[in-house]
Amino acid sequence: MRAQGTRVKSPAVEFCGNRMERHFMSRGGAVAYLVASTKHLGREHKEAGPGGKHREIQRRIDALEQLILDVRAGRVHALKTPTAEIVIMD
């Protein structure tokens, strides 16, 4: 039970001096967001020449693909990016 007069934090919270947005979405919506992010990185990956940048982008793609599997399986319930937090609502 909350004490009378206690303030509830806004869905937008302070993060590193900038405002972080909080988004609530379905599991399917979160997967769609991650798939779109992976496709965007895939385009960057094709444009990147060989070397460190190419490997870094591939590492990020691999991590996103694993995250997609984890979100679909229900092992992940929230994601945090530098500018937003995504809360998955089942």
C-alpha positions in Angstrom: 0.0 0.0 0.0 1.3 3.4 -1.0 1.5 6.2 1.6 -0.8 9.1 1.0 0.9 11.8 -1.0 3.6 9.5 -2.5 4.3 10.5 -6.1 4.4 7.8 -8.7 7.2 8.2 -11.3 6.2 9.1 -14.8 6.6 6.5 -17.6 9.3 8.8 -18.9 12.3 8.4 -16.7 15.6 10.3 -16.5 18.5 8.3 -18.1 22.0 9.7 -18.5 20.7 13.3 -18.6 18.2 12.5 -21.4 14.6 11.4 -21.3 14.1 7.7 -21.8 10.8 6.7 -23.2 9.0 3.6 -21.9 7.0 1.6 -24.4 4.6 -1.2 -23.6 4.0 -3.7 -26.4 3.0 -7.3 -27.0 5.5 -10.0 -27.4 4.8 -10.1 -31.1 5.3 -6.4 -31.4 8.7 -6.7 -29.6 9.7 -9.5 -32.0 8.7 -7.3 -35.0 10.8 -4.4 -33.6 13.8 -6.7 -33.1 13.4 -8.2 -36.6 13.3 -4.7 -38.1 16.4 -3.7 -36.2 18.2 -6.8 -37.4 17.3 -6.1 -41.1 18.6 -2.5 -40.7 21.9 -3.8 -39.3 22.0 -6.4 -42.2 21.9 -3.5 -44.7 24.8 -1.8 -42.8 26.6 -5.1 -42.7 26.5 -5.4 -46.5 27.8 -1.9 -46.9 30.6 -2.3 -44.4 34.0 -3.3 -45.8 36.1 -6.1 -44.3 37.6 -5.5 -40.9 36.6 -4.4 -37.4 33.3 -2.7 -38.3 32.1 -5.7 -40.3 32.8 -8.0 -37.4 31.2 -5.7 -34.9 28.0 -5.4 -36.9 27.9 -9.2 -37.3 28.3 -9.6 -33.6 25.4 -7.2 -33.0 23.2 -9.1 -35.6 24.0 -12.4 -33.8 23.1 -10.9 -30.5 19.8 -9.6 -31.9 18.9 -13.0 -33.4 19.5 -14.7 -30.0 17.4 -12.0 -28.3 14.5 -12.6 -30.8 14.6 -16.3 -29.9 14.6 -15.4 -26.1 11.7 -12.9 -26.5 9.6 -15.4 -28.5 10.3 -18.1 -25.9 9.2 -15.9 -23.1 12.6 -15.7 -21.4 12.8 -11.9 -21.8 10.2 -9.5 -20.4 11.9 -6.1 -21.0 14.5 -4.6 -23.3 16.5 -1.4 -22.7 18.2 0.7 -25.4 20.1 3.9 -24.9 16.9 5.9 -25.5 14.0 3.6 -24.7 12.8 0.8 -22.5 10.4 -1.7 -24.0 8.2 -3.6 -21.5 6.7 -6.8 -23.0 3.0 -7.3 -22.0 1.8 -10.9 -22.3 
